């Protein structure tokens, strides 16, 4: 991979280094060995941060976005990770898919629109699947029309701020695509620390520094 401005690849993979397996604050899992996680962060977050314009992961069917690093300091190497929901509902999510929009001059991720299907409504209509627009990122989270590390860091500050509860409500309702049983079951600090760290020890350090909610 060459570090040149005309080359703007995206990194696409199934499973990211670290994330919650469930909403419970004590249930997290590190999926990658530390040496591979470090190589990933150094390569994508430092060496090729001006070349790799986006990083996409999936696996747990969550509508989410992370800015992962080994610690939560301001100078840490970070990788912005955009996560996809899924057509399959096996992780307590309604089915969803996205249309991604890239800036044609800079070839960076500018926006996306997500479409969803209400499983309860589909079952009431005897299996008739009706897809509709759920949201567009730039409309749900107004700001610079560019989805990169700086944009996601700023958005996460709004998500966990006690002064911007509407952003938190938007984020949590989207996370499992309006799946009813999960709308009020999230921990702000748990999800903040998951989004900002890349292994268990960094996550635990982050949780100890976050004042709002105790570890369980």
C-alpha positions in Angstrom: 0.0 0.0 0.0 1.5 3.3 -1.0 0.8 6.5 0.9 -0.3 8.7 -2.0 -3.3 11.0 -2.2 -4.8 9.4 -5.3 -5.1 6.1 -3.6 -8.0 6.0 -1.2 -8.9 2.5 -0.2 -11.3 1.3 2.5 -10.6 -1.5 4.9 -13.5 -4.0 5.0 -13.6 -6.9 7.4 -16.0 -9.1 9.3 -14.8 -8.7 12.9 -13.2 -5.7 14.6 -10.6 -6.0 17.5 -12.9 -5.3 20.5 -16.5 -4.7 21.4 -19.4 -5.5 23.7 -21.0 -8.9 23.1 -24.2 -7.8 24.9 -25.5 -4.6 26.6 -24.4 -5.8 30.1 -21.6 -3.5 31.3 -19.4 -6.4 32.4 -19.7 -8.5 29.2 -17.0 -7.4 26.7 -14.8 -9.5 24.5 -11.4 -9.0 22.8 -11.6 -10.7 19.4 -8.0 -10.1 18.3 -4.6 -10.9 19.9 -2.9 -7.8 21.2 0.0 -8.0 18.7 -2.4 -7.9 15.7 -4.5 -5.2 17.3 -1.4 -3.0 17.8 -0.3 -3.6 14.1 -3.8 -2.7 12.9 -3.8 0.6 15.0 -0.3 1.6 14.0 -0.9 0.8 10.3 -4.3 2.3 9.8 -4.2 4.9 12.6 -0.7 6.2 12.0 1.2 5.0 8.9 -1.7 5.1 6.4 -4.1 7.4 8.2 -4.1 9.8 5.2 -4.5 6.9 2.8 -7.1 4.5 4.2 -10.3 6.7 4.2 -12.7 4.3 6.0 -12.8 1.1 7.9 -15.9 -1.1 7.9 -16.8 -4.0 10.2 -19.9 -6.1 11.0 -20.4 -9.5 12.7 -22.7 -8.5 15.6 -25.3 -6.6 13.5 -25.0 -3.3 15.3 -25.4 0.2 13.9 -22.3 1.7 15.6 -19.1 3.7 15.1 -15.9 3.5 17.0 -12.7 5.5 17.3 -10.5 2.8 18.8 -7.1 3.1 20.4 -5.0 1.6 23.2 -6.0 4.4 25.5 -8.3 7.4 25.5 -5.6 10.1 25.4 -5.8 13.0 22.9 -2.6 12.0 21.1 -3.4 8.2 20.8 -3.4 6.6 17.3 -7.0 6.0 16.4 -8.9 4.1 13.8 -12.4 5.2 12.9 -14.6 2.1 12.5 -18.1 2.2 11.0 -20.2 -0.8 11.8 -23.1 -2.2 9.9 -26.4 -3.7 11.0 -27.6 -6.7 9.1 -30.5 -8.3 7.1 -30.4 -11.2 9.6 -32.1 -10.4 13.0 -30.2 -13.0 15.1 -28.7 -10.4 17.5 -31.9 -8.7 18.5 -31.9 -6.2 15.7 -34.4 -5.4 13.0 -33.1 -6.0 9.4 -31.3 -3.1 7.8 -29.0 -2.2 4.9 -27.2 1.0 3.8 -26.4 3.0 0.8 -23.0 4.7 1.2 -22.0 8.0 -0.4 -18.4 8.9 -1.1 -17.1 12.4 -2.0 -16.1 12.0 -5.7 -13.2 14.5 -5.4 -11.6 13.3 -2.2 -13.0 9.7 -2.2 -13.8 9.9 1.5 -17.0 8.6 3.2 -19.3 11.6 3.2 -22.7 10.1 4.2 -25.0 7.1 4.2 -28.7 6.4 4.2 -30.0 3.4 6.1 -33.2 1.4 5.3 -34.9 -1.0 7.6 -37.8 -3.4 8.0 -40.0 -3.6 11.1 -40.2 -7.4 12.0 -43.2 -7.0 14.2 -45.2 -5.2 11.5 -44.0 -7.7 8.9 -45.3 -10.6 11.0 -48.6 -8.8 11.6 -49.0 -8.6 7.9 -48.3 -12.3 7.5 -44.7 -12.0 6.2 -45.1 -9.0 4.0 -41.8 -7.2 4.2 -42.0 -3.4 3.9 -38.7 -1.6 3.6 -38.5 2.1 4.4 -35.8 4.8 5.0 -34.7 4.8 8.7 -32.3 7.8 8.6 -29.5 9.6 6.8 -26.3 10.1 8.9 -26.0 13.8 8.1 -29.6 14.4 9.0 -29.5 12.4 12.2 -26.2 13.9 13.3 -25.9 17.3 11.8 -22.3 18.6 11.2 -19.5 18.3 8.7 -20.5 16.0 5.8 -17.6 13.7 6.3 -17.4 10.6 8.4 -13.8 10.4 9.7 -12.0 10.2 13.0 -12.4 13.8 14.0 -16.1 13.8 13.1 -16.7 10.6 15.1 -14.7 11.9 18.1 -16.8 15.1 18.2 -20.0 13.1 17.8 -19.1 10.8 20.7 -18.6 13.8 22.9 -22.2 14.8 22.1 -23.5 11.2 22.6 -22.2 10.9 26.2 -22.8 14.6 27.2 -25.5 15.0 29.7 -26.4 18.3 28.0 -27.2 16.6 24.6 -29.6 13.8 25.6 -31.3 14.0 22.2 -28.1 12.8 20.5 -27.9 9.9 22.9 -31.5 8.9 22.3 -30.9 9.0 18.5 -27.8 6.9 18.8 -29.4 4.2 21.0 -32.6 3.9 19.0 -30.5 3.3 15.9 -28.0 0.9 17.4 -30.2 -2.2 17.0 -32.5 -0.6 14.4 -35.5 0.3 16.6 -35.6 -3.2 18.2 -38.1 -2.5 21.1 -36.5 -4.6 23.9 -33.2 -2.7 23.8 -34.1 0.9 23.7 -33.6 1.7 27.4 -30.9 -0.9 28.2 -27.7 0.9 27.4 -24.9 2.4 29.6 -23.4 5.6 28.3 -19.9 5.0 29.8 -19.8 1.3 28.8 -20.5 2.2 25.1 -18.2 5.2 25.2 -15.3 3.1 26.5 -16.0 0.3 24.1 -15.9 2.9 21.2 -12.6 4.5 22.3 -10.5 1.5 23.3 -9.2 -1.7 21.6 -8.5 -4.2 24.4 -9.8 -5.2 27.8 -7.2 -3.4 29.9 -7.7 -0.1 28.1 -11.4 -0.5 28.5 -11.1 -1.1 32.2 -8.9 2.0 32.6 -11.4 4.0 30.7 -14.3 2.8 32.9 -12.4 3.7 36.0 -11.9 7.2 34.8 -15.5 7.7 33.7 -17.5 9.2 36.7 -21.1 8.6 35.9 -21.7 4.9 36.2 -20.0 2.3 38.4 -18.4 -0.9 37.1 -20.5 -3.9 37.6 
